[in-house]
Amino acid sequence: MQYVCCYDIRDDRRRNKVARLLDDFGQRIQYSVFCLTLDGDRKTPLTERLRSLIDADRDSILLLPLCSRCAETIMTLGHERMPRKASAWIV
């Protein structure tokens, strides 16, 4: 399942830790927005690690599920950074 993850984290250090973690699970599409591919086995550990990194009183992280039908209708204006499915893989 694909997710759009966006965050508002005040502290630079915490924000950088969250961004590095999200880099391991997906692709940055804007400064504080990532596109993640998470199955059930990856979602729970990620959310637990994110909870441990943020200050719940000051920071927020939003995980929005993106169904395949919705993903096909995404429109980008300007420089496109949304990941697209590869038509071929070179191994």
PDB file of N, CA, C and O in Angstrom, chain B, residues numbered from 101:
ATOM      1  N   MET B 101       0.846  -1.175   0.000  1.00  0.00           N
ATOM      2  CA  MET B 101       0.000   0.000   0.000  1.00  0.00           C
ATOM      3  C   MET B 101       0.890   1.237   0.000  1.00  0.00           C
ATOM      4  O   MET B 101       1.911   1.278   0.687  1.00  0.00           O
ATOM      5  N   GLN B 102       0.502   2.229  -0.765  1.00  0.00           N
ATOM      6  CA  GLN B 102       1.257   3.479  -0.810  1.00  0.00           C
ATOM      7  C   GLN B 102       0.667   4.477   0.179  1.00  0.00           C
ATOM      8  O   GLN B 102      -0.542   4.502   0.411  1.00  0.00           O
ATOM      9  N   TYR B 103       1.538   5.294   0.756  1.00  0.00           N
ATOM     10  CA  TYR B 103       1.135   6.335   1.691  1.00  0.00           C
ATOM     11  C   TYR B 103       1.847   7.625   1.324  1.00  0.00           C
ATOM     12  O   TYR B 103       2.974   7.616   0.830  1.00  0.00           O
ATOM     13  N   VAL B 104       1.172   8.721   1.572  1.00  0.00           N
ATOM     14  CA  VAL B 104       1.814  10.026   1.546  1.00  0.00           C
ATOM     15  C   VAL B 104       2.038  10.389   3.006  1.00  0.00           C
ATOM     16  O   VAL B 104       1.109  10.368   3.812  1.00  0.00           O
ATOM     17  N   CYS B 105       3.267  10.718   3.333  1.00  0.00           N
ATOM     18  CA  CYS B 105       3.620  11.079   4.702  1.00  0.00           C
ATOM     19  C   CYS B 105       4.102  12.523   4.699  1.00  0.00           C
ATOM     20  O   CYS B 105       5.039  12.871   3.980  1.00  0.00           O
ATOM     21  N   CYS B 106       3.462  13.356   5.501  1.00  0.00           N
ATOM     22  CA  CYS B 106       3.914  14.743   5.634  1.00  0.00           C
ATOM     23  C   CYS B 106       4.058  15.054   7.120  1.00  0.00           C
ATOM     24  O   CYS B 106       3.377  14.468   7.961  1.00  0.00           O
ATOM     25  N   TYR B 107       4.943  15.972   7.419  1.00  0.00           N
ATOM     26  CA  TYR B 107       5.217  16.254   8.821  1.00  0.00           C
ATOM     27  C   TYR B 107       5.473  17.736   9.050  1.00  0.00           C
ATOM     28  O   TYR B 107       5.870  18.475   8.150  1.00  0.00           O
ATOM     29  N   ASP B 108       5.233  18.134  10.280  1.00  0.00           N
ATOM     30  CA  ASP B 108       5.534  19.474  10.762  1.00  0.00           C
ATOM     31  C   ASP B 108       6.274  19.285  12.074  1.00  0.00           C
ATOM     32  O   ASP B 108       5.670  19.022  13.114  1.00  0.00           O
ATOM     33  N   ILE B 109       7.595  19.424  12.008  1.00  0.00           N
ATOM     34  CA  ILE B 109       8.445  19.169  13.166  1.00  0.00           C
ATOM     35  C   ILE B 109       9.290  20.409  13.408  1.00  0.00           C
ATOM     36  O   ILE B 109      10.034  20.843  12.529  1.00  0.00           O
ATOM     37  N   ARG B 110       9.174  20.969  14.586  1.00  0.00           N
ATOM     38  CA  ARG B 110       9.804  22.256  14.884  1.00  0.00           C
ATOM     39  C   ARG B 110      11.322  22.183  15.034  1.00  0.00           C
ATOM     40  O   ARG B 110      12.040  23.056  14.547  1.00  0.00           O
ATOM     41  N   ASP B 111      11.792  21.173  15.688  1.00  0.00           N
ATOM     42  CA  ASP B 111      13.213  21.067  16.002  1.00  0.00           C
ATOM     43  C   ASP B 111      13.988  20.494  14.818  1.00  0.00           C
ATOM     44  O   ASP B 111      13.626  19.443  14.288  1.00  0.00           O
ATOM     45  N   ASP B 112      15.057  21.182  14.401  1.00  0.00           N
ATOM     46  CA  ASP B 112      15.852  20.738  13.252  1.00  0.00           C
ATOM     47  C   ASP B 112      16.406  19.329  13.444  1.00  0.00           C
ATOM     48  O   ASP B 112      16.380  18.514  12.522  1.00  0.00           O
ATOM     49  N   ARG B 113      16.897  19.056  14.624  1.00  0.00           N
ATOM     50  CA  ARG B 113      17.510  17.748  14.882  1.00  0.00           C
ATOM     51  C   ARG B 113      16.481  16.619  14.758  1.00  0.00           C
ATOM     52  O   ARG B 113      16.745  15.605  14.111  1.00  0.00           O
ATOM     53  N   ARG B 114      15.317  16.795  15.373  1.00  0.00           N
ATOM     54  CA  ARG B 114      14.261  15.779  15.267  1.00  0.00           C
ATOM     55  C   ARG B 114      13.781  15.655  13.822  1.00  0.00           C
ATOM     56  O   ARG B 114      13.558  14.549  13.331  1.00  0.00           O
ATOM     57  N   ARG B 115      13.625  16.790  13.147  1.00  0.00           N
ATOM     58  CA  ARG B 115      13.165  16.776  11.758  1.00  0.00           C
ATOM     59  C   ARG B 115      14.150  16.019  10.868  1.00  0.00           C
ATOM     60  O   ARG B 115      13.731  15.250  10.004  1.00  0.00           O
ATOM     61  N   ASN B 116      15.430  16.223  11.065  1.00  0.00           N
ATOM     62  CA  ASN B 116      16.437  15.515  10.265  1.00  0.00           C
ATOM     63  C   ASN B 116      16.415  14.012  10.537  1.00  0.00           C
ATOM     64  O   ASN B 116      16.584  13.215   9.615  1.00  0.00           O
ATOM     65  N   LYS B 117      16.211  13.623  11.781  1.00  0.00           N
ATOM     66  CA  LYS B 117      16.128  12.194  12.111  1.00  0.00           C
ATOM     67  C   LYS B 117      14.920  11.554  11.440  1.00  0.00           C
ATOM     68  O   LYS B 117      15.011  10.447  10.909  1.00  0.00           O
ATOM     69  N   VAL B 118      13.785  12.256  11.467  1.00  0.00           N
ATOM     70  CA  VAL B 118      12.578  11.735  10.821  1.00  0.00           C
ATOM     71  C   VAL B 118      12.804  11.613   9.320  1.00  0.00           C
ATOM     72  O   VAL B 118      12.435  10.601   8.724  1.00  0.00           O
ATOM     73  N   ALA B 119      13.396  12.616   8.703  1.00  0.00           N
ATOM     74  CA  ALA B 119      13.640  12.586   7.255  1.00  0.00           C
ATOM     75  C   ALA B 119      14.569  11.434   6.880  1.00  0.00           C
ATOM     76  O   ALA B 119      14.333  10.750   5.884  1.00  0.00           O
ATOM     77  N   ARG B 120      15.620  11.213   7.667  1.00  0.00           N
ATOM     78  CA  ARG B 120      16.537  10.095   7.379  1.00  0.00           C
ATOM     79  C   ARG B 120      15.816   8.756   7.492  1.00  0.00           C
ATOM     80  O   ARG B 120      16.037   7.856   6.681  1.00  0.00           O
ATOM     81  N   LEU B 121      14.962   8.627   8.488  1.00  0.00           N
ATOM     82  CA  LEU B 121      14.197   7.389   8.648  1.00  0.00           C
ATOM     83  C   LEU B 121      13.254   7.189   7.465  1.00  0.00           C
ATOM     84  O   LEU B 121      13.189   6.090   6.914  1.00  0.00           O
ATOM     85  N   LEU B 122      12.531   8.217   7.070  1.00  0.00           N
ATOM     86  CA  LEU B 122      11.587   8.094   5.960  1.00  0.00           C
ATOM     87  C   LEU B 122      12.296   7.803   4.645  1.00  0.00           C
ATOM     88  O   LEU B 122      11.733   7.143   3.771  1.00  0.00           O
ATOM     89  N   ASP B 123      13.523   8.289   4.496  1.00  0.00           N
ATOM     90  CA  ASP B 123      14.318   7.974   3.295  1.00  0.00           C
ATOM     91  C   ASP B 123      14.501   6.468   3.127  1.00  0.00           C
ATOM     92  O   ASP B 123      14.606   5.976   2.003  1.00  0.00           O
ATOM     93  N   ASP B 124      14.537   5.740   4.233  1.00  0.00           N
ATOM     94  CA  ASP B 124      14.696   4.282   4.179  1.00  0.00           C
ATOM     95  C   ASP B 124      13.416   3.570   3.737  1.00  0.00           C
ATOM     96  O   ASP B 124      13.457   2.395   3.373  1.00  0.00           O
ATOM     97  N   PHE B 125      12.290   4.268   3.767  1.00  0.00           N
ATOM     98  CA  PHE B 125      11.000   3.651   3.471  1.00  0.00           C
ATOM     99  C   PHE B 125      10.342   4.185   2.208  1.00  0.00           C
ATOM    100  O   PHE B 125       9.317   3.658   1.777  1.00  0.00           O
ATOM    101  N   GLY B 126      10.911   5.213   1.615  1.00  0.00           N
ATOM    102  CA  GLY B 126      10.274   5.785   0.433  1.00  0.00           C
ATOM    103  C   GLY B 126      11.090   6.891  -0.192  1.00  0.00           C
ATOM    104  O   GLY B 126      12.308   6.965  -0.029  1.00  0.00           O
ATOM    105  N   GLN B 127      10.394   7.744  -0.907  1.00  0.00           N
ATOM    106  CA  GLN B 127      11.041   8.802  -1.677  1.00  0.00           C
ATOM    107  C   GLN B 127      10.489  10.159  -1.260  1.00  0.00           C
ATOM    108  O   GLN B 127       9.279  10.346  -1.130  1.00  0.00           O
ATOM    109  N   ARG B 128      11.407  11.101  -1.056  1.00  0.00           N
ATOM    110  CA  ARG B 128      10.992  12.466  -0.742  1.00  0.00           C
ATOM    111  C   ARG B 128      10.407  13.087  -2.002  1.00  0.00           C
ATOM    112  O   ARG B 128      11.013  13.024  -3.072  1.00  0.00           O
ATOM    113  N   ILE B 129       9.216  13.693  -1.872  1.00  0.00           N
ATOM    114  CA  ILE B 129       8.602  14.338  -3.030  1.00  0.00           C
ATOM    115  C   ILE B 129       8.500  15.850  -2.846  1.00  0.00           C
ATOM    116  O   ILE B 129       8.355  16.581  -3.826  1.00  0.00           O
ATOM    117  N   GLN B 130       8.575  16.321  -1.618  1.00  0.00           N
ATOM    118  CA  GLN B 130       8.721  17.732  -1.296  1.00  0.00           C
ATOM    119  C   GLN B 130       9.505  17.807   0.000  1.00  0.00           C
ATOM    120  O   GLN B 130       9.837  16.776   0.585  1.00  0.00           O
ATOM    121  N   TYR B 131       9.806  19.018   0.455  1.00  0.00           N
ATOM    122  CA  TYR B 131      10.688  19.162   1.609  1.00  0.00           C
ATOM    123  C   TYR B 131      10.229  18.332   2.808  1.00  0.00           C
ATOM    124  O   TYR B 131      11.043  17.642   3.423  1.00  0.00           O
ATOM    125  N   SER B 132       8.970  18.384   3.143  1.00  0.00           N
ATOM    126  CA  SER B 132       8.487  17.628   4.310  1.00  0.00           C
ATOM    127  C   SER B 132       7.407  16.620   3.923  1.00  0.00           C
ATOM    128  O   SER B 132       6.514  16.320   4.716  1.00  0.00           O
ATOM    129  N   VAL B 133       7.497  16.103   2.701  1.00  0.00           N
ATOM    130  CA  VAL B 133       6.506  15.138   2.200  1.00  0.00           C
ATOM    131  C   VAL B 133       7.232  13.967   1.541  1.00  0.00           C
ATOM    132  O   VAL B 133       8.129  14.155   0.719  1.00  0.00           O
ATOM    133  N   PHE B 134       6.825  12.755   1.921  1.00  0.00           N
ATOM    134  CA  PHE B 134       7.408  11.543   1.351  1.00  0.00           C
ATOM    135  C   PHE B 134       6.307  10.667   0.780  1.00  0.00           C
ATOM    136  O   PHE B 134       5.174  10.690   1.262  1.00  0.00           O
ATOM    137  N   CYS B 135       6.639   9.895  -0.245  1.00  0.00           N
ATOM    138  CA  CYS B 135       5.768   8.846  -0.755  1.00  0.00           C
ATOM    139  C   CYS B 135       6.382   7.525  -0.295  1.00  0.00           C
ATOM    140  O   CYS B 135       7.533   7.226  -0.613  1.00  0.00           O
ATOM    141  N   LEU B 136       5.616   6.743   0.451  1.00  0.00           N
ATOM    142  CA  LEU B 136       6.114   5.510   1.056  1.00  0.00           C
ATOM    143  C   LEU B 136       5.339   4.314   0.533  1.00  0.00           C
ATOM    144  O   LEU B 136       4.137   4.403   0.280  1.00  0.00           O
ATOM    145  N   THR B 137       6.030   3.199   0.374  1.00  0.00           N
ATOM    146  CA  THR B 137       5.377   1.930   0.070  1.00  0.00           C
ATOM    147  C   THR B 137       5.534   1.051   1.303  1.00  0.00           C
ATOM    148  O   THR B 137       6.642   0.638   1.649  1.00  0.00           O
ATOM    149  N   LEU B 138       4.408   0.767   1.966  1.00  0.00           N
ATOM    150  CA  LEU B 138       4.444   0.032   3.230  1.00  0.00           C
ATOM    151  C   LEU B 138       3.455  -1.114   3.203  1.00  0.00           C
ATOM    152  O   LEU B 138       2.269  -0.914   2.940  1.00  0.00           O
ATOM    153  N   ASP B 139       3.940  -2.315   3.475  1.00  0.00           N
ATOM    154  CA  ASP B 139       3.016  -3.418   3.713  1.00  0.00           C
ATOM    155  C   ASP B 139       2.811  -3.495   5.228  1.00  0.00           C
ATOM    156  O   ASP B 139       3.411  -2.721   5.974  1.00  0.00           O
ATOM    157  N   GLY B 140       1.990  -4.400   5.672  1.00  0.00           N
ATOM    158  CA  GLY B 140       1.695  -4.513   7.101  1.00  0.00           C
ATOM    159  C   GLY B 140       2.914  -4.734   7.967  1.00  0.00           C
ATOM    160  O   GLY B 140       2.969  -4.258   9.100  1.00  0.00           O
ATOM    161  N   ASP B 141       3.895  -5.454   7.442  1.00  0.00           N
ATOM    162  CA  ASP B 141       5.095  -5.760   8.213  1.00  0.00           C
ATOM    163  C   ASP B 141       6.010  -4.555   8.383  1.00  0.00           C
ATOM    164  O   ASP B 141       6.828  -4.535   9.302  1.00  0.00           O
ATOM    165  N   ARG B 142       5.892  -3.555   7.521  1.00  0.00           N
ATOM    166  CA  ARG B 142       6.767  -2.387   7.598  1.00  0.00           C
ATOM    167  C   ARG B 142       6.088  -1.183   8.243  1.00  0.00           C
ATOM    168  O   ARG B 142       6.761  -0.315   8.799  1.00  0.00           O
ATOM    169  N   LYS B 143       4.774  -1.128   8.172  1.00  0.00           N
ATOM    170  CA  LYS B 143       4.069   0.056   8.679  1.00  0.00           C
ATOM    171  C   LYS B 143       4.181   0.189  10.197  1.00  0.00           C
ATOM    172  O   LYS B 143       4.490   1.268  10.702  1.00  0.00           O
ATOM    173  N   THR B 144       3.934  -0.887  10.917  1.00  0.00           N
ATOM    174  CA  THR B 144       3.958  -0.819  12.380  1.00  0.00           C
ATOM    175  C   THR B 144       5.330  -0.434  12.922  1.00  0.00           C
ATOM    176  O   THR B 144       5.409   0.465  13.758  1.00  0.00           O
ATOM    177  N   PRO B 145       6.423  -1.080  12.480  1.00  0.00           N
ATOM    178  CA  PRO B 145       7.734  -0.657  12.985  1.00  0.00           C
ATOM    179  C   PRO B 145       8.050   0.800  12.639  1.00  0.00           C
ATOM    180  O   PRO B 145       8.664   1.509  13.437  1.00  0.00           O
ATOM    181  N   LEU B 146       7.635   1.244  11.462  1.00  0.00           N
ATOM    182  CA  LEU B 146       7.897   2.635  11.084  1.00  0.00           C
ATOM    183  C   LEU B 146       7.147   3.587  12.009  1.00  0.00           C
ATOM    184  O   LEU B 146       7.736   4.536  12.525  1.00  0.00           O
ATOM    185  N   THR B 147       5.865   3.347  12.223  1.00  0.00           N
ATOM    186  CA  THR B 147       5.098   4.264  13.070  1.00  0.00           C
ATOM    187  C   THR B 147       5.617   4.260  14.510  1.00  0.00           C
ATOM    188  O   THR B 147       5.605   5.298  15.173  1.00  0.00           O
ATOM    189  N   GLU B 148       6.067   3.119  14.993  1.00  0.00           N
ATOM    190  CA  GLU B 148       6.641   3.066  16.342  1.00  0.00           C
ATOM    191  C   GLU B 148       7.921   3.884  16.418  1.00  0.00           C
ATOM    192  O   GLU B 148       8.137   4.611  17.387  1.00  0.00           O
ATOM    193  N   ARG B 149       8.768   3.771  15.407  1.00  0.00           N
ATOM    194  CA  ARG B 149      10.018   4.542  15.398  1.00  0.00           C
ATOM    195  C   ARG B 149       9.741   6.033  15.263  1.00  0.00           C
ATOM    196  O   ARG B 149      10.405   6.849  15.902  1.00  0.00           O
ATOM    197  N   LEU B 150       8.760   6.392  14.430  1.00  0.00           N
ATOM    198  CA  LEU B 150       8.409   7.807  14.291  1.00  0.00           C
ATOM    199  C   LEU B 150       7.909   8.374  15.616  1.00  0.00           C
ATOM    200  O   LEU B 150       8.288   9.479  16.005  1.00  0.00           O
ATOM    201  N   ARG B 151       7.057   7.619  16.308  1.00  0.00           N
ATOM    202  CA  ARG B 151       6.547   8.073  17.617  1.00  0.00           C
ATOM    203  C   ARG B 151       7.686   8.341  18.594  1.00  0.00           C
ATOM    204  O   ARG B 151       7.634   9.288  19.378  1.00  0.00           O
ATOM    205  N   SER B 152       8.714   7.496  18.538  1.00  0.00           N
ATOM    206  CA  SER B 152       9.832   7.647  19.475  1.00  0.00           C
ATOM    207  C   SER B 152      10.718   8.850  19.136  1.00  0.00           C
ATOM    208  O   SER B 152      11.471   9.319  19.990  1.00  0.00           O
ATOM    209  N   LEU B 153      10.637   9.350  17.909  1.00  0.00           N
ATOM    210  CA  LEU B 153      11.493  10.458  17.490  1.00  0.00           C
ATOM    211  C   LEU B 153      10.884  11.835  17.716  1.00  0.00           C
ATOM    212  O   LEU B 153      11.614  12.818  17.844  1.00  0.00           O
ATOM    213  N   ILE B 154       9.565  11.920  17.765  1.00  0.00           N
ATOM    214  CA  ILE B 154       8.936  13.239  17.806  1.00  0.00           C
ATOM    215  C   ILE B 154       8.540  13.645  19.225  1.00  0.00           C
ATOM    216  O   ILE B 154       8.467  12.818  20.134  1.00  0.00           O
ATOM    217  N   ASP B 155       8.289  14.926  19.381  1.00  0.00           N
ATOM    218  CA  ASP B 155       7.691  15.477  20.591  1.00  0.00           C
ATOM    219  C   ASP B 155       6.201  15.604  20.295  1.00  0.00           C
ATOM    220  O   ASP B 155       5.789  16.504  19.563  1.00  0.00           O
ATOM    221  N   ALA B 156       5.395  14.713  20.855  1.00  0.00           N
ATOM    222  CA  ALA B 156       3.970  14.646  20.523  1.00  0.00           C
ATOM    223  C   ALA B 156       3.211  15.921  20.883  1.00  0.00           C
ATOM    224  O   ALA B 156       2.125  16.160  20.354  1.00  0.00           O
ATOM    225  N   ASP B 157       3.759  16.732  21.766  1.00  0.00           N
ATOM    226  CA  ASP B 157       3.101  17.987  22.134  1.00  0.00           C
ATOM    227  C   ASP B 157       3.386  19.115  21.145  1.00  0.00           C
ATOM    228  O   ASP B 157       2.655  20.104  21.107  1.00  0.00           O
ATOM    229  N   ARG B 158       4.439  18.973  20.348  1.00  0.00           N
ATOM    230  CA  ARG B 158       4.835  20.060  19.444  1.00  0.00           C
ATOM    231  C   ARG B 158       4.867  19.660  17.976  1.00  0.00           C
ATOM    232  O   ARG B 158       4.724  20.520  17.107  1.00  0.00           O
ATOM    233  N   ASP B 159       5.051  18.382  17.678  1.00  0.00           N
ATOM    234  CA  ASP B 159       5.241  17.916  16.304  1.00  0.00           C
ATOM    235  C   ASP B 159       4.026  17.135  15.826  1.00  0.00           C
ATOM    236  O   ASP B 159       3.215  16.666  16.624  1.00  0.00           O
ATOM    237  N   SER B 160       3.918  17.006  14.514  1.00  0.00           N
ATOM    238  CA  SER B 160       2.858  16.155  13.963  1.00  0.00           C
ATOM    239  C   SER B 160       3.344  15.476  12.689  1.00  0.00           C
ATOM    240  O   SER B 160       4.105  16.044  11.906  1.00  0.00           O
ATOM    241  N   ILE B 161       2.883  14.253  12.510  1.00  0.00           N
ATOM    242  CA  ILE B 161       3.162  13.471  11.307  1.00  0.00           C
ATOM    243  C   ILE B 161       1.832  12.924  10.822  1.00  0.00           C
ATOM    244  O   ILE B 161       1.039  12.403  11.605  1.00  0.00           O
ATOM    245  N   LEU B 162       1.599  13.044   9.537  1.00  0.00           N
ATOM    246  CA  LEU B 162       0.351  12.584   8.939  1.00  0.00           C
ATOM    247  C   LEU B 162       0.674  11.514   7.905  1.00  0.00           C
ATOM    248  O   LEU B 162       1.462  11.752   6.990  1.00  0.00           O
ATOM    249  N   LEU B 163       0.067  10.329   8.046  1.00  0.00           N
ATOM    250  CA  LEU B 163       0.209   9.235   7.080  1.00  0.00           C
ATOM    251  C   LEU B 163      -1.128   9.061   6.371  1.00  0.00           C
ATOM    252  O   LEU B 163      -2.123   8.693   6.995  1.00  0.00           O
ATOM    253  N   LEU B 164      -1.147   9.323   5.074  1.00  0.00           N
ATOM    254  CA  LEU B 164      -2.377   9.241   4.289  1.00  0.00           C
ATOM    255  C   LEU B 164      -2.299   8.063   3.337  1.00  0.00           C
ATOM    256  O   LEU B 164      -1.428   8.046   2.467  1.00  0.00           O
ATOM    257  N   PRO B 165      -3.181   7.070   3.467  1.00  0.00           N
ATOM    258  CA  PRO B 165      -3.176   5.953   2.518  1.00  0.00           C
ATOM    259  C   PRO B 165      -3.559   6.451   1.130  1.00  0.00           C
ATOM    260  O   PRO B 165      -4.405   7.332   0.979  1.00  0.00           O
ATOM    261  N   LEU B 166      -2.925   5.872   0.131  1.00  0.00           N
ATOM    262  CA  LEU B 166      -3.153   6.270  -1.254  1.00  0.00           C
ATOM    263  C   LEU B 166      -3.487   5.015  -2.051  1.00  0.00           C
ATOM    264  O   LEU B 166      -2.603   4.217  -2.361  1.00  0.00           O
ATOM    265  N   CYS B 167      -4.764   4.842  -2.383  1.00  0.00           N
ATOM    266  CA  CYS B 167      -5.163   3.651  -3.132  1.00  0.00           C
ATOM    267  C   CYS B 167      -4.602   3.725  -4.554  1.00  0.00           C
ATOM    268  O   CYS B 167      -4.254   4.805  -5.030  1.00  0.00           O
ATOM    269  N   SER B 168      -4.518   2.592  -5.222  1.00  0.00           N
ATOM    270  CA  SER B 168      -3.928   2.558  -6.564  1.00  0.00           C
ATOM    271  C   SER B 168      -4.731   3.405  -7.547  1.00  0.00           C
ATOM    272  O   SER B 168      -4.159   4.033  -8.438  1.00  0.00           O
ATOM    273  N   ARG B 169      -6.040   3.425  -7.391  1.00  0.00           N
ATOM    274  CA  ARG B 169      -6.873   4.239  -8.277  1.00  0.00           C
ATOM    275  C   ARG B 169      -6.571   5.729  -8.095  1.00  0.00           C
ATOM    276  O   ARG B 169      -6.483   6.476  -9.069  1.00  0.00           O
ATOM    277  N   CYS B 170      -6.416   6.146  -6.854  1.00  0.00           N
ATOM    278  CA  CYS B 170      -6.077   7.547  -6.578  1.00  0.00           C
ATOM    279  C   CYS B 170      -4.672   7.877  -7.073  1.00  0.00           C
ATOM    280  O   CYS B 170      -4.441   8.960  -7.612  1.00  0.00           O
ATOM    281  N   ALA B 171      -3.735   6.950  -6.891  1.00  0.00           N
ATOM    282  CA  ALA B 171      -2.358   7.184  -7.322  1.00  0.00           C
ATOM    283  C   ALA B 171      -2.278   7.421  -8.822  1.00  0.00           C
ATOM    284  O   ALA B 171      -1.437   8.189  -9.289  1.00  0.00           O
ATOM    285  N   GLU B 172      -3.147   6.766  -9.575  1.00  0.00           N
ATOM    286  CA  GLU B 172      -3.146   6.934 -11.033  1.00  0.00           C
ATOM    287  C   GLU B 172      -3.630   8.308 -11.464  1.00  0.00           C
ATOM    288  O   GLU B 172      -3.364   8.725 -12.591  1.00  0.00           O
ATOM    289  N   THR B 173      -4.330   9.016 -10.600  1.00  0.00           N
ATOM    290  CA  THR B 173      -4.894  10.315 -10.973  1.00  0.00           C
ATOM    291  C   THR B 173      -4.118  11.496 -10.399  1.00  0.00           C
ATOM    292  O   THR B 173      -4.574  12.635 -10.491  1.00  0.00           O
ATOM    293  N   ILE B 174      -2.961  11.242  -9.812  1.00  0.00           N
ATOM    294  CA  ILE B 174      -2.166  12.323  -9.235  1.00  0.00           C
ATOM    295  C   ILE B 174      -1.734  13.281 -10.336  1.00  0.00           C
ATOM    296  O   ILE B 174      -1.300  12.860 -11.408  1.00  0.00           O
ATOM    297  N   MET B 175      -1.858  14.565 -10.060  1.00  0.00           N
ATOM    298  CA  MET B 175      -1.432  15.589 -11.002  1.00  0.00           C
ATOM    299  C   MET B 175      -0.328  16.405 -10.331  1.00  0.00           C
ATOM    300  O   MET B 175      -0.468  16.823  -9.182  1.00  0.00           O
ATOM    301  N   THR B 176       0.749  16.624 -11.041  1.00  0.00           N
ATOM    302  CA  THR B 176       1.854  17.420 -10.542  1.00  0.00           C
ATOM    303  C   THR B 176       1.987  18.656 -11.415  1.00  0.00           C
ATOM    304  O   THR B 176       1.990  18.556 -12.642  1.00  0.00           O
ATOM    305  N   LEU B 177       2.096  19.805 -10.798  1.00  0.00           N
ATOM    306  CA  LEU B 177       2.340  21.056 -11.513  1.00  0.00           C
ATOM    307  C   LEU B 177       3.777  21.464 -11.231  1.00  0.00           C
ATOM    308  O   LEU B 177       4.198  21.496 -10.074  1.00  0.00           O
ATOM    309  N   GLY B 178       4.527  21.773 -12.268  1.00  0.00           N
ATOM    310  CA  GLY B 178       5.931  22.115 -12.075  1.00  0.00           C
ATOM    311  C   GLY B 178       6.791  20.868 -12.137  1.00  0.00           C
ATOM    312  O   GLY B 178       6.425  19.879 -12.772  1.00  0.00           O
ATOM    313  N   HIS B 179       7.926  20.920 -11.478  1.00  0.00           N
ATOM    314  CA  HIS B 179       8.894  19.820 -11.490  1.00  0.00           C
ATOM    315  C   HIS B 179       8.291  18.586 -10.829  1.00  0.00           C
ATOM    316  O   HIS B 179       7.930  18.624  -9.652  1.00  0.00           O
ATOM    317  N   GLU B 180       8.182  17.501 -11.574  1.00  0.00           N
ATOM    318  CA  GLU B 180       7.566  16.273 -11.057  1.00  0.00           C
ATOM    319  C   GLU B 180       8.542  15.497 -10.194  1.00  0.00           C
ATOM    320  O   GLU B 180       9.672  15.228 -10.600  1.00  0.00           O
ATOM    321  N   ARG B 181       8.091  15.137  -8.990  1.00  0.00           N
ATOM    322  CA  ARG B 181       8.924  14.352  -8.086  1.00  0.00           C
ATOM    323  C   ARG B 181       8.208  13.120  -7.566  1.00  0.00           C
ATOM    324  O   ARG B 181       8.758  12.388  -6.742  1.00  0.00           O
ATOM    325  N   MET B 182       6.995  12.878  -8.033  1.00  0.00           N
ATOM    326  CA  MET B 182       6.267  11.680  -7.600  1.00  0.00           C
ATOM    327  C   MET B 182       6.909  10.449  -8.226  1.00  0.00           C
ATOM    328  O   MET B 182       7.192  10.443  -9.424  1.00  0.00           O
ATOM    329  N   PRO B 183       7.142   9.413  -7.438  1.00  0.00           N
ATOM    330  CA  PRO B 183       7.702   8.191  -8.010  1.00  0.00           C
ATOM    331  C   PRO B 183       6.700   7.527  -8.946  1.00  0.00           C
ATOM    332  O   PRO B 183       5.506   7.464  -8.657  1.00  0.00           O
ATOM    333  N   ARG B 184       7.190   7.051 -10.033  1.00  0.00           N
ATOM    334  CA  ARG B 184       6.362   6.328 -11.002  1.00  0.00           C
ATOM    335  C   ARG B 184       6.814   4.884 -11.027  1.00  0.00           C
ATOM    336  O   ARG B 184       7.974   4.583 -10.744  1.00  0.00           O
ATOM    337  N   LYS B 185       5.908   4.000 -11.361  1.00  0.00           N
ATOM    338  CA  LYS B 185       6.272   2.588 -11.466  1.00  0.00           C
ATOM    339  C   LYS B 185       7.214   2.403 -12.647  1.00  0.00           C
ATOM    340  O   LYS B 185       7.015   2.979 -13.716  1.00  0.00           O
ATOM    341  N   ALA B 186       8.222   1.604 -12.437  1.00  0.00           N
ATOM    342  CA  ALA B 186       9.181   1.338 -13.504  1.00  0.00           C
ATOM    343  C   ALA B 186       8.559   0.416 -14.540  1.00  0.00           C
ATOM    344  O   ALA B 186       7.883  -0.554 -14.201  1.00  0.00           O
ATOM    345  N   SER B 187       8.797   0.732 -15.808  1.00  0.00           N
ATOM    346  CA  SER B 187       8.284  -0.140 -16.858  1.00  0.00           C
ATOM    347  C   SER B 187       9.225  -1.313 -17.093  1.00  0.00           C
ATOM    348  O   SER B 187       8.836  -2.321 -17.682  1.00  0.00           O
ATOM    349  N   ALA B 188      10.465  -1.178 -16.629  1.00  0.00           N
ATOM    350  CA  ALA B 188      11.435  -2.265 -16.761  1.00  0.00           C
ATOM    351  C   ALA B 188      12.443  -2.149 -15.623  1.00  0.00           C
ATOM    352  O   ALA B 188      12.732  -1.053 -15.142  1.00  0.00           O
ATOM    353  N   TRP B 189      12.959  -3.266 -15.211  1.00  0.00           N
ATOM    354  CA  TRP B 189      13.979  -3.293 -14.175  1.00  0.00           C
ATOM    355  C   TRP B 189      15.269  -3.835 -14.778  1.00  0.00           C
ATOM    356  O   TRP B 189      15.251  -4.847 -15.479  1.00  0.00           O
ATOM    357  N   ILE B 190      16.364  -3.179 -14.515  1.00  0.00           N
ATOM    358  CA  ILE B 190      17.671  -3.655 -14.962  1.00  0.00           C
ATOM    359  C   ILE B 190      18.381  -4.213 -13.744  1.00  0.00           C
ATOM    360  O   ILE B 190      18.558  -3.520 -12.742  1.00  0.00           O
ATOM    361  N   VAL B 191      18.787  -5.481 -13.839  1.00  0.00           N
ATOM    362  CA  VAL B 191      19.422  -6.142 -12.700  1.00  0.00           C
ATOM    363  C   VAL B 191      20.849  -6.481 -13.055  1.00  0.00           C
ATOM    364  O   VAL B 191      21.572  -7.046 -12.235  1.00  0.00           O
TER     365      VAL B 191
END
